[in-house]
């Protein structure tokens, strides 16, 4: 499979990457967004404690993570543990969804 960068570039140029390339590219971009969103939540917890060195470290880490992902085959970058073709991944995902739904319904805190 081509790199994430090559797949995105072809799509931006009006091309039509293969379905599997688009599937794994989408999953890789979603994972990157998740990492950055988690990072931003962590930063919001550090208000008043965040040093310039910490901010620089986290910004560099995000940059390097995105750089590695863009230069990698997205399926390989995700790995088998995060591949929807893996039955164990699908099983973990179903469990996580059920837990999240139960938590949102108030069934995990003793109220339901």
N, C-alpha and C positions, 0 to 999 in steps of 0.2 A: 504494500500500500504506500502511496505517496505521503509526503509530510503534510501536516495540518496546514502549514502555510501554502503549499502548492494547491491543496484542495480548495481553500478559501479564495485564493487568487483566481483559480479557474472559474469559480462561481461568480466572483465579482466581475470578471471579464465577459460574462454572459455564457460561459460554457456550462456543460452539464456533467459534473462529476458522477461517478458510479454511485448507485444507491448505498452500498456498504461504506464507501468513502464518506458520503454525506452523513450516514448514521453515526459512524464513529467520530467524525468531526464534530457533530452536534453534541455528542456525549462528552467529548474532550472540552469543548467550549463551556458546557454546563459545569463540568468539574472545576475549571478555572474560575468561573464566576462564583461557584460555591466557596472556593478557597479565599477569594478576595472579599466576599461578603462576610465570611467568618473572621477574616483579618480585621475588617472594619468594625465588627461587633467587639472584637477584642480591644481594638484601639479606643472605642467609646468607653470601655471599662477602665482605661488608663488615664482618663482626664485628670490632670494635675500631677500625674506620676510619669507621664511620657517625656522622655528626654530626647533631644535631637538625635543622639546616637541610636536610640531604639527606633525612632521613626525612620532613620536612614537604613538601618538594618532591615526592617520590615519592607520598606520600599524596594530595596535591592533584592530581597528574597522573592517578592512578587514578580519583579522584572525577570529574574533568572528562571523562575518557574514557568512564566509565559514563554520565554525564549526557548527553553528546553521543549516545551509542548509544541510550539510552532515548528521546530526543526525535527520533530519526531513523527513517526507513523502513529496516528491517533489510537489505533487499536492496541499497538504495543505499549504506548504511553499509559493507557488506561489499565492494562494488565488483565489477566484472566479473572481475577477476583472482582473486577468491576465491569465485566462483559455480560450483557444481557443474554448471550448464548450459553452462559454458565448456569446450570440449574441451581447451584448453591447461591449464586448472586440473586436470582429471581426469588428464591425462598427467603433470603435475608430481607429483600426489598418488601415482600408481602408482610413479613413480621413487623418491619419498621412502619409500614403504612398503617397496619392495625393498631400498633402502639400509639402512633400519633393521633389517629382518629379517636381512640379511647381517651387519651389525655385531653384532647380538645372537647370531648363530650363530658369531661369531669369524672370519668370512671376510674382513674388511676390515683386519685387523691383521697379516696375514702368517702366521697360525696355520692357516688353512683353505684 
